[in-house]
Amino acid sequence: MIDTDALSREELWSLACDWRRRALHGDRTAHGPAHVYEAAYRRRFGERTTAGVLKDLRPLAVLADKGRWRSR
């Protein structure tokens, strides 16, 4: 696991979104890291949920072909 205190706001948000997307696509090993990054984000920067921005739930292989997903 990465030291979350060393990450910038954008890096932490990106990791939280990436891991939550994996969890939502059925990767059972992604739930733990998603929670860790989301909790670290809330602790450092306030309330924000990742699930609300993950509207594109196509398979990860399809998303990888289109390039890296970016949060807004």
Residue pairs with C-beta under 8 A, 6 or more apart in sequence:
1 33
1 36
2 15
4 12
4 36
4 37
4 40
4 44
5 40
5 44
7 15
7 40
9 41
9 44
9 45
12 37
12 40
12 41
12 44
12 45
13 41
13 48
13 50
13 71
14 70
14 71
15 33
15 37
16 34
16 37
16 38
16 40
16 41
16 50
17 50
17 53
17 54
17 69
17 71
18 69
19 30
19 33
19 34
19 37
20 30
20 34
20 38
20 50
20 51
20 54
21 54
21 57
21 60
21 63
21 69
22 30
22 34
22 60
23 30
23 31
23 34
24 51
24 54
24 57
25 57
25 59
25 60
34 50
38 49
38 50
41 48
42 48
53 71
53 72
56 63
56 69
63 69
